[in-house]
């Protein structure tokens, strides 16, 4: 055979192999980032990949592992750089796949889990993603005490900055993330609250990380909080809607949450505290538990509605309101059993003008100030017993504004005070008083 022909065939074969390898390399996807977001009883792993690929997974025991096979994916990503604060995950590493072109990812686990995997199509902000949800079927029980919690002298406000981490919330026309706006306003409100003697703020999150909506009310329960305020920014499919709104829990959702709470409680006496000592019959015990909790949640809803009206009144001085009265909805974040809870939508981030406003620091500060003023007005008028503000209220002289038909002797009888003392403290000689006159009521 002619040497030139042989050489040509060899070169052609090499070129064909090179083209094949190049095409193979180009066809492979690669992992660009991995984020682990733990919450109370589950952990979410988000795997960012350069292009869409198929995957499969299976569980192994002894030791516990979740094995994920990604088709046509390289093995260049450094798992050691992934931040992991989950109690469910020991570490993530590589293993040998069935096919050399595939990648096998092994998630070493600390306990048995239920796994769910799904992929997400790319959008304007994220590329292809594979989401791995690890659910703990037997989470550690929450330790409860039958003793009544000690009353903190501060009025405790839990501030919940909506969304966070892998959940950006709504995204404005210019790319503004709701999670960043809500965190900024929340920190401003936290500062105002903590500067006021007698008030203390607790944040559900201080940074950009994910917390499940179902876990956020736990902060209020754990802190024995007096109020939970969840801050969000609304969005709609069209840019026209604008304005703020305030939401409270609908009665139907609250009742169902109560039912689930009672079912999760092994003994209803845990809900009754010392009252259970005098209740022997379990049916009677359950009846009392349901009655007490229904009364408690009705009171919380009433307080939530009252605070909401004050928030609307103050926010109206800063921005227009999309809803002029409090709205009710089935929102998980509002389900803390005994804590008044409201969700405040500070505006429509989908509206270009409101997105621009929300990116203005001074405007966010005005919104935070309006929320603070609402909280201040509510708790000055009705401070929880045992708090510093309640002590300050009780130390102030009682006042009474005279109405038609009232006399000094009648008021002395009503307030159970000495008539002479009532005259003396108000510098009154006889028994006549004027309608609209403000009287100081002396101590008994």
Backbone torsions as a table, in degrees:
resi	resn	phi	psi	omega
1	UNK	NA	141.0	179.8
2	UNK	-58.9	132.0	-177.9
3	UNK	-60.9	-34.1	179.0
4	UNK	-64.5	-37.1	179.2
5	UNK	-66.8	-43.0	179.1
6	UNK	-61.3	-46.6	180.0
7	UNK	-60.9	-40.3	-179.7
8	UNK	-62.2	-43.2	-179.5
9	UNK	-65.8	-38.9	179.2
10	UNK	-63.9	-46.9	179.2
11	UNK	-61.4	-42.3	-179.8
12	UNK	-62.3	-40.7	179.2
13	UNK	-64.3	-41.7	179.3
14	UNK	-63.7	-44.4	179.8
15	UNK	-63.2	-40.7	179.9
16	UNK	-64.0	-41.7	178.0
17	UNK	-64.2	-40.7	179.2
18	UNK	-62.5	-45.4	179.0
19	UNK	-62.6	-40.8	-179.9
20	UNK	-64.0	-45.1	179.3
21	UNK	-65.3	-38.6	178.7
22	UNK	-63.7	-43.8	179.4
23	UNK	-64.2	-37.9	179.1
24	UNK	-64.4	-43.9	-179.6
25	UNK	-64.3	-40.1	-179.5
26	UNK	-68.6	-28.7	-177.2
27	UNK	-75.8	-22.4	-177.8
28	UNK	-70.7	140.8	172.1
29	UNK	-93.3	168.0	176.6
30	UNK	-143.9	149.4	177.6
31	UNK	-77.4	130.0	179.4
32	UNK	-103.3	-24.2	179.4
33	UNK	-166.9	153.7	174.2
34	UNK	-135.3	132.0	178.7
35	UNK	-125.4	132.8	179.8
36	UNK	-112.7	122.9	-178.3
37	UNK	-124.0	100.1	179.2
38	UNK	-85.2	153.3	169.9
39	UNK	-136.4	-161.1	-170.2
40	UNK	-60.1	-50.6	-175.8
41	UNK	-129.1	14.7	176.8
42	UNK	-151.8	166.0	178.2
43	UNK	-137.3	135.4	176.6
44	UNK	-110.9	129.9	174.9
45	UNK	-111.8	124.6	177.1
46	UNK	-111.0	120.5	-179.1
47	UNK	-107.0	112.8	176.0
48	UNK	-85.3	128.7	179.4
49	UNK	-126.9	154.3	-172.2
50	UNK	-71.8	-28.6	179.1
51	UNK	-151.9	163.5	-176.2
52	UNK	-65.5	137.5	178.0
53	UNK	-148.3	156.8	177.7
54	UNK	-87.3	159.3	-178.3
55	UNK	-148.6	161.6	173.6
56	UNK	-143.9	163.6	-178.0
57	UNK	-153.8	159.3	176.1
58	UNK	-157.6	159.0	179.9
59	UNK	-99.6	147.3	173.4
60	UNK	-129.5	153.4	177.4
61	UNK	-121.6	165.5	177.9
62	UNK	53.6	67.6	-0.5
63	UNK	-86.4	168.2	-177.7
64	UNK	-71.3	129.0	179.7
65	UNK	-148.1	148.3	167.1
66	UNK	-112.4	120.6	-176.3
67	UNK	-105.7	125.6	-179.4
68	UNK	-120.4	121.7	177.9
69	UNK	-102.5	123.3	177.6
70	UNK	-108.1	124.6	-176.7
71	UNK	-75.3	139.6	176.3
72	UNK	49.4	54.8	-179.3
73	UNK	-131.7	135.6	-178.1
74	UNK	-78.2	173.7	-175.8
75	UNK	-121.1	50.6	-176.0
76	UNK	-103.4	-11.2	-176.0
77	UNK	-73.9	141.5	-178.6
78	UNK	-94.8	101.5	-178.2
79	UNK	-65.9	-24.7	-175.6
80	UNK	-66.6	-18.3	-178.7
81	UNK	-87.3	-3.6	-178.6
82	UNK	-77.7	126.6	177.7
83	UNK	-75.2	128.8	-176.8
84	UNK	-132.7	112.5	175.8
85	UNK	-119.5	18.2	-178.6
86	UNK	-84.6	137.1	175.8
87	UNK	-74.4	-14.8	-178.0
88	UNK	-85.7	-26.8	-172.4
89	UNK	-105.6	127.9	175.2
90	UNK	-84.1	-54.3	175.6
91	UNK	-167.3	168.5	175.6
92	UNK	-118.8	135.9	-178.1
93	UNK	-148.2	173.3	175.3
94	UNK	-90.0	158.1	167.6
95	UNK	-144.0	172.8	-175.6
96	UNK	-79.5	121.0	179.4
97	UNK	-80.3	169.1	176.8
98	UNK	-67.2	-40.0	-179.9
99	UNK	-111.0	139.6	-177.9
100	UNK	-62.3	-25.7	-178.3
101	UNK	-80.8	-11.6	-176.5
102	UNK	-95.5	172.1	175.9
103	UNK	-126.3	133.6	177.3
104	UNK	-111.6	120.0	178.3
105	UNK	-107.2	128.9	-179.0
106	UNK	-113.5	123.2	176.6
107	UNK	-103.0	106.7	178.3
108	UNK	-78.0	131.7	-171.2
109	UNK	-113.3	152.3	177.5
110	UNK	-90.3	-15.6	179.4
111	UNK	-158.9	169.5	178.7
112	UNK	-65.6	140.1	-178.8
113	UNK	-137.6	164.6	167.2
114	UNK	-104.5	128.6	-175.3
115	UNK	-112.8	143.3	173.6
116	UNK	-137.3	128.6	-179.3
117	UNK	-121.6	142.2	174.3
118	UNK	-155.2	158.0	-179.7
119	UNK	-107.5	154.9	179.1
120	UNK	-121.8	136.6	177.1
121	UNK	-73.4	154.1	179.7
122	UNK	-69.3	152.7	171.7
123	UNK	-132.3	-163.9	-176.0
124	UNK	-66.7	-20.0	-173.8
125	UNK	-112.3	-24.8	-177.0
126	UNK	-131.5	151.0	174.5
127	UNK	-86.9	-155.2	178.2
128	UNK	-67.9	141.2	179.9
129	UNK	-139.0	145.6	169.0
130	UNK	-113.9	125.5	-177.8
131	UNK	-106.2	129.2	179.2
132	UNK	-118.2	113.4	177.8
133	UNK	-102.3	121.9	177.5
134	UNK	-107.2	117.4	-177.2
135	UNK	-109.3	127.6	177.1
136	UNK	-82.4	110.5	-177.8
137	UNK	-72.0	-18.3	-179.7
138	UNK	-131.8	69.9	-179.7
139	UNK	-65.5	154.9	178.2
140	UNK	-61.2	132.6	-178.3
141	UNK	-64.7	148.1	175.7
142	UNK	-79.4	121.9	-178.3
143	UNK	-74.9	122.7	179.7
144	UNK	-115.9	160.2	179.6
145	UNK	-125.5	141.3	177.5
146	UNK	-78.4	-14.3	179.4
147	UNK	-75.7	142.6	178.2
148	UNK	-65.7	134.4	-178.9
149	UNK	-63.8	145.2	179.7
150	UNK	-67.4	133.2	-177.5
151	UNK	-75.2	120.0	174.7
152	UNK	-74.1	140.1	-180.0
153	UNK	-70.1	-22.0	174.5
154	UNK	-82.8	146.3	169.0
155	UNK	-80.9	121.8	-170.7
156	UNK	-99.8	123.0	179.1
157	UNK	-113.3	118.4	173.6
158	UNK	-88.3	123.6	179.7
159	UNK	-107.2	120.6	-176.9
160	UNK	-109.6	107.8	174.9
161	UNK	-79.6	113.8	-174.1
162	UNK	-60.4	146.8	176.0
163	UNK	65.0	-158.7	-178.7
164	UNK	128.7	152.5	177.7
165	UNK	62.9	-127.6	-177.7
166	UNK	-69.8	-9.7	179.5
167	UNK	-106.8	96.9	-176.6
168	UNK	-77.5	-11.1	-173.5
169	UNK	75.8	-153.7	178.2
170	UNK	-74.5	153.8	-178.7
171	UNK	-124.0	125.8	-177.5
172	UNK	-72.8	168.4	-179.8
173	UNK	-57.4	-30.1	179.9
174	UNK	-95.1	9.4	176.4
175	UNK	90.3	14.2	179.3
176	UNK	-74.5	129.5	178.9
177	UNK	-87.3	131.4	176.8
178	UNK	-57.4	-39.7	-175.8
179	UNK	-59.6	-31.6	179.5
180	UNK	-75.7	-39.4	178.8
181	UNK	-64.7	-46.6	-177.1
182	UNK	-65.0	-37.5	179.6
183	UNK	-67.3	-39.4	179.7
184	UNK	-63.9	-47.9	179.4
185	UNK	-64.2	-38.8	179.8
186	UNK	-61.7	-42.1	179.4
187	UNK	-66.9	-36.4	176.7
188	UNK	-64.9	-42.6	178.7
189	UNK	-66.8	-40.6	177.0
190	UNK	-56.4	-44.4	-179.0
191	UNK	-63.2	-45.1	179.8
192	UNK	-61.7	-43.2	-178.4
193	UNK	-65.1	-45.9	-176.7
194	UNK	-71.3	-16.3	175.3
195	UNK	-80.6	-13.6	-176.7
196	UNK	-96.4	115.0	178.8
197	UNK	-56.9	132.5	-179.7
198	UNK	97.6	-8.3	176.5
199	UNK	-118.7	146.9	175.5
200	UNK	-143.0	132.7	-178.6
201	UNK	-100.3	143.3	173.0
202	UNK	-126.7	124.2	-178.5
203	UNK	-93.4	138.4	173.3
204	UNK	-74.5	-29.2	173.5
205	UNK	-147.8	141.6	177.9
206	UNK	-105.1	-9.3	-177.2
207	UNK	-141.9	-166.1	-175.4
208	UNK	-91.7	81.1	176.0
209	UNK	-144.6	162.4	-171.8
210	UNK	-89.4	135.9	170.2
211	UNK	-131.4	130.2	179.0
212	UNK	-62.1	138.8	177.2
213	UNK	-55.7	-32.2	-179.9
214	UNK	-70.3	-21.1	-179.2
215	UNK	-89.9	-15.7	-173.9
216	UNK	-68.1	-37.6	176.9
217	UNK	-63.5	-21.7	-179.9
218	UNK	-61.2	-29.3	178.1
219	UNK	-61.7	-41.5	-179.6
220	UNK	-67.6	-41.4	-180.0
221	UNK	-65.5	-45.5	-178.3
222	UNK	-62.8	-39.3	-176.9
223	UNK	-86.6	-1.8	-173.5
224	UNK	51.6	48.6	-171.9
225	UNK	-71.7	156.4	177.9
226	UNK	-95.5	-14.2	179.7
227	UNK	-164.6	140.8	169.8
228	UNK	-117.4	126.6	177.4
229	UNK	-118.0	114.7	177.9
230	UNK	-102.4	126.2	-173.0
231	UNK	-107.2	128.6	-178.0
232	UNK	-139.0	171.9	172.1
233	UNK	-130.0	126.0	-173.3
234	UNK	-71.6	168.4	175.4
235	UNK	-154.6	154.5	178.4
236	UNK	-144.1	167.0	-177.0
237	UNK	-72.6	-18.4	176.4
238	UNK	-119.9	157.2	-174.7
239	UNK	-81.4	-6.0	-172.5
240	UNK	-70.2	-45.1	-175.3
241	UNK	-58.0	143.7	179.5
242	UNK	-152.8	165.5	175.9
243	UNK	107.6	160.3	-178.2
244	UNK	-90.8	170.2	176.3
245	UNK	-159.4	160.1	179.6
246	UNK	-129.8	134.9	-173.6
247	UNK	-122.2	143.5	173.3
248	UNK	-124.5	166.9	-177.7
249	UNK	-74.1	133.3	177.0
250	UNK	-70.6	150.7	-175.1
251	UNK	-63.2	-37.0	179.8
252	UNK	-60.8	-44.7	179.6
253	UNK	-67.4	-39.7	-179.5
254	UNK	-61.9	-42.4	179.9
255	UNK	-63.9	-39.3	179.8
256	UNK	-69.4	-35.7	176.0
257	UNK	-63.9	-39.0	177.1
258	UNK	-60.2	-44.8	179.1
259	UNK	-59.4	-44.8	179.8
260	UNK	-65.9	-36.9	178.9
261	UNK	-63.7	-42.8	-179.6
262	UNK	-67.2	-37.0	178.2
263	UNK	-66.7	-35.3	-179.3
264	UNK	-73.8	-17.5	-176.6
265	UNK	-88.1	120.2	-175.5
266	UNK	-64.7	-41.0	176.4
267	UNK	-129.4	124.9	-177.1
268	UNK	-65.7	-14.9	178.1
269	UNK	-63.1	-22.9	177.4
270	UNK	-63.8	-23.8	179.0
271	UNK	-86.0	-16.3	-172.7
272	UNK	-100.3	-16.2	-178.5
273	UNK	64.9	-136.9	-175.0
274	UNK	-67.0	-18.1	179.2
275	UNK	-63.0	-25.5	-178.3
276	UNK	-67.2	-20.0	-177.6
277	UNK	-64.5	-26.2	-177.3
278	UNK	-105.3	10.1	179.7
279	UNK	-117.3	114.9	-177.7
280	UNK	-98.3	-34.9	-175.4
281	UNK	-80.7	128.3	-174.1
282	UNK	-68.7	-33.7	177.3
283	UNK	-66.1	-42.1	176.6
284	UNK	-63.2	-41.3	179.9
285	UNK	-59.7	-44.7	-179.9
286	UNK	-65.1	-39.9	179.4
287	UNK	-60.8	-45.9	179.3
288	UNK	-63.8	-41.3	179.9
289	UNK	-60.6	-45.9	179.7
290	UNK	-64.9	-40.9	-179.6
291	UNK	-63.7	-47.2	-179.3
292	UNK	-62.8	-43.6	-178.3
293	UNK	-70.4	-35.9	176.0
294	UNK	-62.0	-43.5	177.9
295	UNK	-62.9	-42.5	-178.6
296	UNK	-63.6	-43.9	-177.6
297	UNK	-72.7	-32.4	174.2
298	UNK	-62.9	-40.3	178.0
299	UNK	-65.4	-40.7	178.8
300	UNK	-63.3	-42.3	178.9
301	UNK	-64.5	-40.3	178.4
302	UNK	-62.9	-43.1	178.1
303	UNK	-65.2	-40.1	178.7
304	UNK	-59.8	-42.5	-179.7
305	UNK	-65.8	-40.8	179.7
306	UNK	-63.4	-47.5	178.4
307	UNK	-61.8	-40.5	-179.2
308	UNK	-58.4	-42.6	178.6
309	UNK	-62.3	-38.6	178.3
310	UNK	-68.2	-38.4	177.9
311	UNK	-62.5	-44.8	179.3
312	UNK	-60.5	-43.1	-179.2
313	UNK	-62.1	-41.2	-178.7
314	UNK	-77.2	-40.7	-179.8
315	UNK	-63.9	-30.1	-179.9
316	UNK	-61.2	-23.1	177.5
317	UNK	-76.1	-15.4	-177.6
318	UNK	-107.5	-40.3	-175.2
319	UNK	-145.5	164.1	175.1
320	UNK	-73.6	153.8	-179.5
321	UNK	-107.0	127.1	177.6
322	UNK	-69.4	-36.5	175.6
323	UNK	-124.0	125.3	-173.3
324	UNK	-88.9	-5.6	175.4
325	UNK	-132.3	157.1	179.5
326	UNK	-60.0	141.9	178.5
327	UNK	-106.9	154.1	178.3
328	UNK	-121.1	143.9	-178.4
329	UNK	-159.0	163.5	177.6
330	UNK	-86.1	86.9	-176.7
331	UNK	-116.3	124.1	-174.1
332	UNK	-58.9	-35.6	-174.8
333	UNK	-66.5	-16.9	-175.4
334	UNK	-96.9	13.0	-168.5
335	UNK	-99.4	18.4	172.7
336	UNK	-61.7	122.3	-166.9
337	UNK	-56.2	-41.7	-172.5
338	UNK	-120.1	15.3	-177.2
339	UNK	-112.1	121.5	171.8
340	UNK	-54.5	130.8	-173.2
341	UNK	-137.7	135.6	177.7
342	UNK	-134.5	150.4	173.5
343	UNK	-116.1	123.8	-175.7
344	UNK	-109.3	119.4	171.7
345	UNK	-92.3	113.6	-173.3
346	UNK	-81.5	-2.5	179.8
347	UNK	152.3	176.4	178.4
348	UNK	-95.9	108.9	178.5
349	UNK	-69.5	-16.9	177.1
350	UNK	-78.5	-11.0	175.8
351	UNK	-88.4	122.7	-174.7
352	UNK	-55.0	-41.0	-178.6
353	UNK	-69.3	-41.4	179.7
354	UNK	-71.3	-32.6	173.4
355	UNK	-61.0	-42.9	178.0
356	UNK	-62.2	-44.1	179.3
357	UNK	-61.2	-44.6	-176.7
358	UNK	-67.6	-21.5	175.6
359	UNK	-83.6	-2.7	179.2
360	UNK	-95.2	118.1	-174.1
361	UNK	-59.0	-41.9	-178.3
362	UNK	-62.0	-35.3	179.2
363	UNK	-69.6	-41.8	177.7
364	UNK	-62.8	-37.0	177.9
365	UNK	-64.5	-39.4	177.9
366	UNK	-62.6	-40.3	177.7
367	UNK	-64.1	-45.0	178.7
368	UNK	-61.2	-40.7	179.7
369	UNK	-63.8	-38.7	-179.9
370	UNK	-67.0	-37.7	176.7
371	UNK	-65.7	-42.5	178.6
372	UNK	-61.2	-44.8	-179.0
373	UNK	-61.0	-39.2	178.9
374	UNK	-63.2	-46.6	179.9
375	UNK	-62.8	-42.6	-179.7
376	UNK	-61.7	-46.7	-179.6
377	UNK	-61.9	-43.5	-177.7
378	UNK	-63.5	-49.5	-173.7
379	UNK	-79.3	-23.2	171.8
380	UNK	-66.4	-34.7	-179.3
381	UNK	-78.7	-33.5	-177.3
382	UNK	-140.3	68.9	-179.4
383	UNK	-71.4	139.7	177.6
384	UNK	-61.2	141.6	-179.5
385	UNK	-60.9	139.8	179.5
386	UNK	93.2	-6.4	179.8
387	UNK	-91.0	165.2	177.6
388	UNK	-58.9	-41.4	-179.1
389	UNK	-66.3	-33.9	177.2
390	UNK	-68.3	-38.4	177.4
391	UNK	-64.5	-41.3	178.0
392	UNK	-63.9	-40.3	177.9
393	UNK	-63.6	-43.6	-176.8
394	UNK	-69.9	-24.6	-179.9
395	UNK	-81.3	-12.6	178.8
396	UNK	-82.3	144.6	177.4
397	UNK	-59.9	140.6	176.8
398	UNK	-71.8	143.6	-179.9
399	UNK	-121.0	151.5	175.4
400	UNK	-141.2	130.3	176.9
401	UNK	-96.8	120.9	-172.5
402	UNK	-68.0	134.0	177.3
403	UNK	-111.3	169.9	-179.6
404	UNK	-60.3	135.7	177.4
405	UNK	89.9	-4.7	-178.4
406	UNK	-93.3	145.5	176.3
407	UNK	-128.7	169.2	-177.7
408	UNK	-65.3	-41.7	-179.7
409	UNK	-65.9	-37.5	178.0
410	UNK	-63.9	-42.5	-179.9
411	UNK	-68.6	-36.0	176.9
412	UNK	-61.6	-40.3	178.3
413	UNK	-68.7	-41.6	-177.7
414	UNK	-63.5	-43.9	-177.3
415	UNK	-90.3	0.9	177.7
416	UNK	57.5	48.7	178.3
417	UNK	-124.0	161.6	179.9
418	UNK	-71.2	132.6	-177.7
419	UNK	-62.0	-40.3	179.5
420	UNK	-62.4	-42.1	179.1
421	UNK	-64.8	-37.8	179.6
422	UNK	-65.1	-40.7	177.7
423	UNK	-65.4	-43.7	-173.7
424	UNK	-66.0	-44.7	-175.9
425	UNK	-69.8	-23.6	179.7
426	UNK	-105.0	4.8	177.5
427	UNK	56.0	49.2	-179.9
428	UNK	-114.7	134.0	-177.9
429	UNK	-85.7	-47.8	-175.4
430	UNK	-101.6	-142.4	-177.2
431	UNK	-117.0	-2.4	-176.1
432	UNK	-85.7	139.6	176.1
433	UNK	-133.9	157.2	-178.5
434	UNK	-96.1	145.8	174.3
435	UNK	-63.6	129.9	-179.2
436	UNK	93.7	-9.7	178.8
437	UNK	-69.7	137.3	178.3
438	UNK	-98.1	121.8	-178.2
439	UNK	-107.4	144.7	171.4
440	UNK	-91.0	129.2	-179.7
441	UNK	-96.9	117.4	-178.1
442	UNK	-69.4	160.9	174.5
443	UNK	-70.3	149.9	178.9
444	UNK	-63.8	NA	NA
